[in-house]
C-alpha cells in the first residue's frame, strides 16, 4: 500500500529515533550544539537516511517484480494510481535525503542548529521534531507569510 505523501519521512524519522544507540536526549541545560548534541543529531540524521533508503529499496524491488497484469480496467487504473502515488512519495523522499545530507554538512561545518536567517539558535524541541530545520520557528513563519503574500500579488 502506498505511503501517504504527507507522511513522507515521518515514519522513518520515528524509526530512526527509536533505533539510536544511546538513551541520551539533548536538553536546554547544557551548552548549545556541544559535541554530544552534534553527535546525537548526526546519528539521528544518518539513521533517518538509512531508514528512508531501506524503504526505497523495498519499493524498487516491488516495482521490478513485473508489470501490472490486472484483467479489469478499473483494477488496473487503481493499481497504476497507487504506483504513481508511491513513485511521487519516493521522489519526495529523494529530496528529503538531499536535505538530510545538507544538515550533516552543516554539522561538519559547525553551522547546524543555527538559523540561516537570524543566526540565532534553533530550539532543541524544533530540531528534535524536524532535524533538517534551517530556521527558527519565528523565521520560518515569517518566511511562509511572505511567500503567501507574494503568491497573492
N, C-alpha and C positions, 0 to 999 in steps of 0.2 A: 504494500500500500504506500502511495507516495507521501512524502513529508509535507506538512503544511508549510507554505512559503514563509509565513510569519514566524514560524518556529526554527528557521534556518540557524543552526548553530546552538540554539538554546539547550537542546538535549545533550549535545556534545559538550557544552560548557559544564552542565551539571555533572556529566560523567567524568570530565577532566578533574573537577573539584573533588569528587569522591575518590579518584584514583591517585591523588597526591600522596607522596610517601610520608609526609610529616603531618603531625597534628597542629603545627604552627599556623596561626592566623594573624596577619598584621593587625596592629591596633594603634590608636592615636597616642598612646602613652610613650611610644618610642620615637626616635629620630625618623623623620620622613624620608623614605626611599633609602634607608640604610641597606647594607649588603644583604642582610637576611630578607628584607622585603623584596629587594631586586631578585634574589634567588627564588623566592616564593612565586612572584609573578612570572618570571621566566619559565619555571616549571609548569605553572598553570597554563601559560600560553602554548608551550610545547605539547603538553598533554591534550589541550583543546585541538591543536592542529592534527595531532596523531589520530584523535577520535574522528575528526571530520574526514581525514584521508581514508580511514578504515571504512567509514560509511560509503565513501565514493567508490572504493574498490568493490564493495558488495553490489553496488548499483551497476557498475561496469560489467561485473561477472553475470549479473542477471540480464543485462542488455545483450550480452554475447550468447545467451542461451539459444537465441534464434529469433526469427521474425514472428510477428503476431499471426496466428492462424485461427482467428475467430470466424466461425462459419456465418454467424449472424452479423449483419451490417451494424446494428445498434451496439452489439457487444464489441465489435472491432473499433467503432468510433469511441466508445467508452475507454477501451484499453489504450488507444492512441492518445486520448486526452490525458489519461493517467501518466503515460510516458512523457508527454510534453511537460506536464507539471513537474515530474521528477527531474527531468533534464534542466528545467529552469531553476529548480532548487539547487541542483549541483552547480550550476553556473554561479548562483549567488554564493554558494559555499567556496567556490574558487576565488571569488572576490574577497570573501572573508579571510581566506588563508593569506592573501596579499596584505590585508590589514594586520593580521597576526604577525607576519614576518616584519612588517614595519614597526610594530610595537616592540618586538625583540631587538631590532636595530636601535630603537630609542633607548632601551635598557642598556645596551652595549655602549652607547654614546653618552649615557648619563642624563638623558632628557626625559626619560619615562616618568610619568606621574605628574608632569607639569603642563599646564595649559599652553597650547600653541598660540593662543591669542593674548592672554594676560600674563603668562609666566608664573601664575600662582599655582600652588599645589592642588591637584585634583583629589577630592576626598577619597579615602580608602574604601568607603562604602560604595562609591561610584565605580572605582576600579575593580572591586570585587564583583559587582553586577555586570560591568562592561569593561573587561581588561584592555580592550583596544581603544578606549576613550582617549581623545586628544584634547578635549576642552573641559573646563569646569561645567557644572550643570548650568550656571548662570550664563556663561559664554555660549553654550550650546543653545539655550533657549533664545538668546538674543540673535544668534545666527539663524535659527529657524524662523523667528519672527521676521527678520529682514528678507529671508527667502520668500516667505508668504507675501510680503508687501511687494517685492519685485515681480512676483508672478501675477499679482492683481493689477499692476500698472499696465 
